[in-house]
Every structure is written in C-alpha cells, then in structure tokens.
Amino acid sequence: MTKQYELPLLWELKPSKRLKRMLVSVHGLALVACAISYIPVAFKLAGLAVIGVHLYIIIKHFDRERLKIRHSEAFAWEVQGENGFESVQILHSTVISLFAVILHIKRKTGPKQTILVLSDVLSEDAYRHLIVRLKTTVTK
C-alpha cells in the first residue's frame, strides 16, 4: 500500500493591523503620561522625543517584517530565515487560541524564539488550517 503525502502548507504572515493599533495606542498613552507628569520641562521634552522616536522605529520595522512558515511531512516545520527556509522544532509551550498563536520554536542553530501570530495576519481559512496543523503535529 502506498503512503499518501500531504502537500506542504505555506503561511505568509502579513503585519497585524490590531497589533499596530495597540502599539500606537500604548505609545500615545505614554506620550500623554509624559506630558502631564510633574517633571522639569527638559526631561518632559526628552521623554516625549524618546517615545516618539521609539514609535517611529517600531512602525518602520513593523511594516517591513514578513515571515513565512511552512509545514510538510517530509521537512516538518520550517521558518523562512536569511538563507531560505530552515527547519525548526515547535515546542510544547506553544499557546494556541482563537485570537492568537504564540509559537515557541527552537532552531537548529541559535536560541529559542517566540513568534506571535494574531488571527488577523492570515485569512480565516489559513488561520484555521494553521491551528489544526499545529494541534495535529505537536504532541504533548
């Protein structure tokens, strides 16, 4: 009897609009808190500048970042790195929910890494496929 192999699944994670709105909101609250605090004006201006620059850097990095995750029976889980796809191990501490997947991965070279996959970075079907594939391949 021949063994049937499933086609590899590829998920391209686009930037999350929900996460971007949350980051802007938190930085906005920090700006307000810094502006109304009772500290000298020089420190206020420095704080406002640091928060503003940090928000600018995060937004620039946020819009550029694209990540691809692939799963196939032959190569298991892979994440796109600098040199193409590299094999990773999905750790048991991975958290799966309807709103977000927090992937804990271990690369063959390098430290453990955490990848946040919010439900709005993929289409509804692709997100559901990712959850199902994770639940069926990562055994506890």
C-alpha positions in Angstrom: 0.0 0.0 0.0 1.4 3.4 -0.9 1.7 6.1 1.6 0.0 9.4 0.6 1.8 12.6 1.4 0.0 15.9 2.1 1.0 18.9 0.1 3.2 21.4 2.0 1.3 24.2 3.6 2.7 27.7 3.4 1.6 30.6 5.6 2.8 34.1 4.8 2.2 36.3 7.8 1.4 39.9 7.0 1.6 42.7 9.5 -1.2 42.7 12.1 -3.4 45.8 12.0 -4.7 45.1 15.5 -1.2 44.9 16.9 -0.2 48.1 15.1 -3.2 50.0 16.6 -2.4 48.7 20.0 1.3 49.8 19.8 0.2 53.3 18.6 -2.3 53.5 21.4 0.2 52.5 24.1 2.7 54.9 22.8 0.0 57.6 22.7 -0.8 56.9 26.4 2.9 57.1 27.2 3.2 60.4 25.5 0.2 61.8 27.4 1.6 60.5 30.7 5.0 62.1 30.0 3.4 65.4 29.0 1.2 65.7 32.2 3.9 64.5 34.6 5.4 66.8 37.2 9.0 66.7 36.0 11.2 69.5 34.6 10.4 70.7 31.1 13.8 69.4 29.8 13.0 65.9 31.0 9.5 66.1 29.5 10.8 67.0 26.1 13.5 64.3 26.3 10.9 61.7 27.3 8.5 62.8 24.5 11.3 62.7 22.0 12.4 59.2 23.1 8.8 57.8 23.0 8.2 59.4 19.6 11.4 58.1 18.1 10.7 54.6 19.5 7.2 54.6 17.9 8.7 55.7 14.6 11.3 52.9 14.7 8.7 50.2 15.6 6.3 51.3 12.9 9.1 51.3 10.2 10.2 47.8 11.3 6.6 46.6 11.7 5.7 47.4 8.1 8.8 45.7 6.6 8.6 42.4 8.6 7.2 39.5 6.6 7.5 36.0 7.9 6.7 32.7 6.2 6.0 29.4 8.0 5.8 26.1 6.1 4.9 22.6 7.1 5.3 19.4 5.1 5.5 15.7 6.0 9.0 15.5 4.5 10.6 18.5 6.2 8.2 19.1 9.2 8.1 22.7 10.3 10.2 25.4 8.7 10.5 29.1 9.1 12.0 31.4 6.5 15.3 32.8 7.6 18.1 34.8 5.9 19.2 31.8 3.8 15.7 30.5 2.9 13.7 28.1 4.9 15.3 26.4 7.9 13.9 23.5 9.9 12.6 24.3 13.4 11.1 22.4 16.2 7.7 23.6 17.6 8.0 23.4 21.4 5.3 22.1 23.7 5.0 25.5 25.4 3.3 26.9 22.2 -0.1 28.6 23.1 -3.0 28.1 20.6 -6.2 30.2 20.9 -8.9 31.6 18.6 -7.3 35.0 18.7 -3.6 34.3 18.7 -1.0 31.6 18.4 2.2 32.1 20.4 4.7 29.8 18.7 7.7 28.8 20.7 10.3 27.4 18.3 13.8 26.1 18.6 16.1 26.5 15.6 18.9 24.0 15.0 21.3 26.9 15.3 20.5 29.6 17.7 18.4 30.2 20.7 14.7 29.6 21.3 12.4 32.2 19.6 8.8 33.3 20.1 6.6 34.2 17.1 3.2 35.9 17.7 0.6 35.0 15.1 -2.6 37.1 15.6 -5.7 35.9 13.8 -5.8 38.9 11.5 -2.4 38.2 9.9 -3.9 35.4 7.8 -7.2 34.7 6.2 -9.8 32.9 8.3 -9.3 29.6 6.5 -5.5 29.9 6.6 -5.5 30.7 10.3 -7.8 27.7 10.9 -5.5 25.4 8.9 -2.5 26.6 10.9 -4.3 25.8 14.2 -5.4 22.4 13.0 -1.9 21.6 11.7 -0.3 22.7 15.0 -2.8 20.6 17.1 -2.2 17.5 15.0 1.5 17.7 14.7 2.7 19.0 18.0 2.1 16.2 20.6 2.3 16.9 24.3 
